[in-house]
Amino acid sequence: MTPTRRTILTGALAATALTAGSTSPAHAGQAAPIPPQLRPGGEFDAYLARLAQADQFSGTVLLAHRSRRVLSRSYGMADASRSIPNGPDTIFKLASLSKCFTAVALGQLAAQDKVDLHAPLGEYLDGFAAETAKVTLHHLLTHTAGMGDYSQAPEFRDGLRRWSAEAEMMDGVLGIINKLETAPAFTPGTRYAYSNSGFFVLGAVIAAASDLPFHDYVRRNVLTKARMRRSNLYTKPQVLDSRDIAHPYWTQRSGERADFTTSEYFGFVGGPAEGVYASAPDLLAFVAALDEGTLLPAAYTTAFTTGKVLLAPTDRPVVPADARFYGYGFRDTITTGHRVWGHSGSAMGVATNLDIFPDLGWIAVVLSNYDTPITPIVLKARELITRPVL
């Protein structure tokens, strides 16, 4: 029997799974006691309290070990104007952490043989310049396509003030990207350059391949299947009406913080590169769904979360590490000899991070509705989680 492209790809992914190691944080090694520095009242807990007291952190932090919650802390206000505090189930905008969900959606379609990761963009979408249409889905997933960032274009800021429907936003941004991306900035596959435009285009590919609008596909096939009951690609009216969604507070030049939902640039809805809102417990559910094979076949989960491109020290050095890679919508890091995969996000009034430690069984979630960098919290959690047990 002649093997099909799908069987060849599946075999390659299975081989990757065997060589890359388990993605699972729930079944790693033998059970170990929870170190006191990570328990309530421990070193990490006290560190968070000090930051919050100094108004350097507002949001929720959740640590879990083998699916069991170890520490959950919330500080600050979700909506200061209505005196609503952040809580353990508060929903936060994820910003670029959303790329994980877009990648998983594309992985589902690849597993169903509806997209080919080696195929050029032009096979799925029209309207791109000839050279741009040649970049592959693999290039887009790994930020090696040579695309830029639509959000820096004046037309995008104008659109934020006008768009009032999901389809209108998707069509508007895709039109901006078509106009901007006349040719890749470098030969695709030869360099890494983080690209919001590339991931937005992947959302349009998902819509074309699935015959569903991007937002509907992710809601039905990723968020709902992962049992992320409080998560969504929320619209502006939903954010403003809700008492459960944290308002983002962006830092002004004066140092004061303002509610970004009152800005004319707080758009109607986000997109494939940054639009998901989620609670900390829902992100644990997302990781569990990946671990259980609910969202993707196990080989695809391993392949998508495993690094493909080695990042240079100058490539967005958000958190120092021994080595940093980018996979398919997931960052893959080696820190103090341990693998950590996940993603981060930042935007006006937003700072987020999801870390999964597969060999240690830990998951660390940091969600903030300040744009004050959360790098110190992420580093502190990594240092304490990977600290050798004496």
C-alpha positions in Angstrom: 0.0 0.0 0.0 1.4 3.4 -0.9 1.5 5.7 2.1 -0.5 8.9 2.0 0.9 12.3 3.0 -1.1 12.0 6.2 0.4 8.7 7.2 3.9 9.9 6.5 3.3 13.0 8.6 1.8 11.0 11.4 4.7 8.7 11.4 7.1 11.6 11.6 5.2 13.2 14.4 5.2 9.9 16.3 8.9 9.7 15.9 9.2 13.2 17.3 7.1 12.2 20.3 9.5 9.3 21.1 12.6 11.5 20.9 11.3 14.7 22.5 9.9 13.2 25.7 6.5 13.5 27.3 4.6 16.8 27.2 2.6 15.7 30.3 3.0 17.5 33.6 0.7 15.1 35.3 2.5 11.9 35.0 6.2 12.9 35.3 8.4 10.7 37.5 7.6 9.5 40.9 5.6 11.5 43.4 7.6 14.1 45.3 6.6 16.2 48.3 5.6 19.8 47.7 8.6 22.0 48.7 7.7 24.5 51.5 8.8 27.5 49.4 5.9 26.8 47.0 3.2 26.2 49.6 0.9 28.8 51.0 2.9 30.9 53.4 6.1 30.0 51.7 8.8 32.0 49.9 6.9 32.4 46.7 3.6 33.4 48.4 5.5 36.1 50.5 7.2 37.4 47.3 3.8 37.9 45.5 2.4 39.7 48.6 5.3 42.1 48.6 4.9 42.9 44.9 1.1 43.4 45.3 1.7 45.6 48.4 4.0 47.8 46.3 1.3 47.9 43.5 3.7 46.1 41.1 1.2 43.2 40.5 -2.5 43.0 40.0 -4.0 39.7 38.9 -4.0 36.0 39.7 -1.2 33.4 40.1 -1.9 29.7 40.2 0.6 26.9 40.8 -0.4 23.3 40.3 1.4 20.0 40.8 0.2 16.9 39.0 -3.2 18.5 38.4 -3.6 19.5 42.1 -3.7 23.2 42.9 -0.9 24.1 45.4 -1.2 27.9 45.6 -3.7 30.3 44.3 -3.4 34.1 45.0 -5.3 37.1 43.6 -4.5 40.7 44.1 -5.8 44.1 42.9 -8.9 45.2 41.2 -10.6 43.7 38.1 -12.7 46.9 37.7 -11.7 49.7 40.0 -14.7 51.8 38.9 -17.1 49.2 40.3 -14.9 48.1 43.2 -14.7 44.5 41.8 -11.5 42.7 43.0 -9.6 40.1 41.1 -10.4 36.6 42.3 -9.2 33.0 41.6 -11.8 32.7 38.7 -11.4 36.2 37.2 -11.0 36.1 33.4 -8.0 37.9 31.9 -7.1 38.8 28.3 -4.3 36.5 27.3 -2.7 38.6 24.6 -0.1 36.5 22.7 -0.7 33.5 24.9 -3.7 33.2 22.6 -1.3 31.9 19.9 -1.4 28.5 21.6 -5.1 28.2 20.9 -4.7 29.2 17.2 -1.9 26.6 16.9 -3.9 23.9 18.4 -6.8 24.7 16.0 -4.5 24.4 13.1 -3.1 21.1 14.5 -6.5 19.7 14.6 -7.0 20.4 11.0 -3.6 19.0 10.2 -4.5 15.8 12.0 -7.7 15.6 10.0 -5.7 16.0 6.8 -7.5 19.3 6.0 -4.3 21.4 5.9 -0.7 20.5 5.0 2.0 22.1 7.2 4.3 22.2 4.2 1.8 23.8 1.8 2.2 27.4 0.7 -0.2 30.1 2.1 -1.5 30.7 -1.4 -3.0 27.2 -1.5 -5.6 28.4 1.2 -5.9 32.2 0.8 -6.0 34.5 -2.2 -4.9 38.1 -2.4 -1.3 37.9 -1.3 1.7 39.1 -3.3 3.4 36.2 -5.2 6.4 35.9 -2.9 4.3 36.1 0.3 1.9 33.5 -1.1 4.9 31.0 -1.2 5.5 31.0 2.6 4.4 27.7 4.2 2.2 27.1 7.2 5.4 25.8 8.9 7.0 29.1 8.4 4.0 31.0 9.8 3.8 28.7 12.8 7.5 29.2 13.7 7.7 32.9 13.0 10.2 32.2 10.2 8.0 33.5 7.3 9.5 37.0 7.2 6.2 38.7 8.0 5.7 41.7 10.3 3.1 43.2 12.7 -0.2 44.5 11.4 -0.9 46.1 14.8 1.7 48.8 14.1 -0.1 50.1 11.0 -2.1 53.3 11.2 -4.9 51.5 9.3 -5.2 49.0 12.1 -5.6 51.8 14.7 -8.3 53.4 12.5 -10.0 50.0 12.2 -10.1 49.5 16.0 -12.4 52.6 16.2 -14.7 51.3 13.4 -15.0 47.6 13.4 -18.1 46.3 15.2 -18.3 42.6 14.1 -15.9 39.7 14.1 -16.1 39.2 10.4 -15.5 42.9 9.8 -12.4 42.8 11.9 -11.0 39.6 10.3 -11.6 41.0 6.8 -10.2 44.4 7.7 -6.9 43.1 9.3 -6.4 40.6 6.5 -6.7 43.5 4.0 -4.1 45.4 5.9 -1.7 42.4 5.9 -2.2 41.9 2.2 -1.2 45.5 1.6 1.8 45.4 4.0 3.3 42.0 3.1 4.4 42.6 -0.4 7.3 40.3 0.0 9.0 38.5 3.0 11.6 40.5 4.8 14.0 37.6 4.4 14.2 34.2 2.8 11.5 32.2 4.6 13.0 29.6 7.0 16.4 31.3 7.4 15.5 33.6 10.3 13.2 33.9 13.3 11.2 37.2 13.6 8.2 37.2 15.9 5.1 38.1 13.8 1.6 38.9 14.8 0.7 39.1 11.1 1.8 35.5 10.5 -0.4 34.2 13.2 -3.4 36.3 12.1 -3.1 34.8 8.7 -3.1 31.3 10.3 -6.5 32.2 11.7 -7.8 33.0 8.2 -6.4 29.6 7.0 -8.3 27.9 9.8 -11.5 29.5 8.7 -10.9 28.6 5.0 -10.0 25.0 5.8 -12.7 24.3 8.3 -15.5 26.3 6.6 -16.2 28.0 9.9 -15.4 31.6 11.0 -12.2 31.6 13.0 -13.9 32.7 16.2 -16.6 30.0 16.0 -14.0 27.3 15.2 -11.9 28.1 18.3 -14.9 28.4 20.6 -16.4 25.1 19.5 -13.3 23.0 18.9 -10.7 24.3 21.3 -12.2 26.2 24.3 -15.4 24.0 24.6 -13.6 20.7 24.0 -11.0 21.7 26.7 -13.8 22.4 29.2 -12.7 26.0 29.5 -16.1 27.1 30.7 -15.2 30.8 31.5 -13.0 31.4 28.5 -13.9 33.0 25.2 -13.0 35.4 22.4 -15.0 38.0 24.2 -16.3 41.1 22.5 -16.1 44.6 23.9 -19.8 44.7 25.0 -19.3 41.4 26.8 -16.2 42.7 28.6 -17.9 45.9 29.7 -21.0 44.1 30.9 -19.3 41.4 32.8 -18.3 41.5 36.5 -15.9 38.5 35.9 -13.6 39.9 33.3 -10.6 42.0 34.4 -10.3 45.4 32.8 -6.7 46.0 31.6 -5.0 48.9 33.2 -2.2 50.4 31.0 0.6 52.5 32.4 0.7 56.2 31.4 3.8 58.3 30.8 3.1 59.9 34.2 3.3 56.5 35.8 -0.4 56.4 36.6 -2.6 53.6 35.3 -5.8 54.0 33.2 -8.6 51.6 32.3 -7.8 50.6 28.7 -11.5 49.7 28.1 -12.2 53.5 28.1 -9.7 54.0 25.2 -10.9 54.5 21.6 -8.3 51.8 20.7 -10.0 49.1 22.8 -11.4 47.2 19.9 -14.6 45.2 19.4 -12.9 41.8 19.5 -9.4 40.3 19.3 -8.1 37.9 16.7 -5.9 34.8 16.1 -2.8 36.4 17.5 -4.1 37.8 20.8 -7.9 37.6 21.3 -8.6 34.8 23.9 -9.7 35.6 27.4 -9.3 32.9 30.1 -9.2 32.3 33.8 -6.3 30.6 35.6 -8.2 27.4 36.3 -9.3 27.3 32.6 -5.6 27.3 31.6 -5.1 24.2 33.8 -8.1 22.6 32.0 -6.4 23.5 28.6 -3.2 21.8 29.7 -5.1 18.8 31.0 -7.0 18.5 27.6 -3.7 18.5 25.8 -2.3 15.9 28.2 -5.4 13.7 27.8 -5.5 13.9 24.0 -8.8 15.7 24.0 -7.6 18.4 21.7 -4.9 16.8 19.6 -3.6 13.3 19.1 -0.6 12.7 21.4 2.0 12.8 18.7 0.7 16.1 17.4 0.7 17.6 20.9 4.3 16.6 21.3 5.3 17.9 17.9 3.5 21.3 18.3 4.9 22.0 21.8 8.5 20.9 21.0 10.9 23.6 19.8 11.7 23.9 16.0 13.7 27.1 15.9 16.6 28.0 18.3 16.2 31.6 19.4 19.1 33.9 19.7 19.7 35.7 23.0 18.4 38.9 21.3 15.1 37.3 20.1 12.6 38.9 22.6 14.6 37.8 25.8 11.6 38.1 28.1 12.9 35.5 30.5 16.5 34.3 30.6 17.1 30.6 30.1 19.7 28.1 29.2 18.2 27.7 25.7 15.0 29.0 24.1 13.2 27.6 21.1 9.9 28.3 19.3 7.7 25.4 18.3 4.3 25.6 16.6 2.6 28.3 18.7 4.4 27.3 21.8 7.7 28.4 23.3 10.0 25.6 24.5 12.7 26.5 27.0 15.5 24.7 28.9 16.1 26.3 32.2 18.5 24.9 34.8 18.4 21.6 32.9 14.6 21.3 32.9 12.2 21.7 29.9 9.5 24.4 30.2 6.9 24.9 27.5 4.1 27.4 27.2 3.8 31.0 26.1 3.6 34.5 27.3 1.6 37.6 26.3 1.7 41.4 26.7 -0.4 44.3 25.6 -1.8 47.5 26.9 -2.7 46.6 30.5 -2.0 42.9 30.0 0.9 40.6 31.0 0.5 36.8 31.0 2.5 33.7 31.2 1.9 29.9 31.1 4.7 27.6 32.1 4.5 23.7 32.0 7.3 21.7 33.5 6.7 18.2 32.0 9.5 16.4 33.9 8.6 18.0 37.2 4.8 17.9 37.0 4.3 21.6 37.7 2.2 24.2 35.9 2.6 27.9 36.7 0.0 30.5 35.5 0.5 34.2 35.9 -2.3 36.5 34.7 -2.1 40.3 35.2 -4.3 43.2 34.3 -1.3 45.5 34.6 1.3 45.9 31.9 4.0 46.0 34.5 6.4 43.2 33.5 5.7 39.9 35.3 9.2 38.6 34.4 10.3 38.7 38.0 7.4 36.5 39.0 8.0 34.0 36.2 11.7 33.8 37.1 11.0 33.4 40.8 8.5 30.5 40.1 11.0 28.8 37.7 13.8 29.2 40.2 11.8 27.7 43.1 10.2 24.9 41.0 13.5 23.8 39.6 15.5 24.2 42.8 17.1 20.8 43.7 15.6 19.0 46.7 18.2 18.7 49.4 
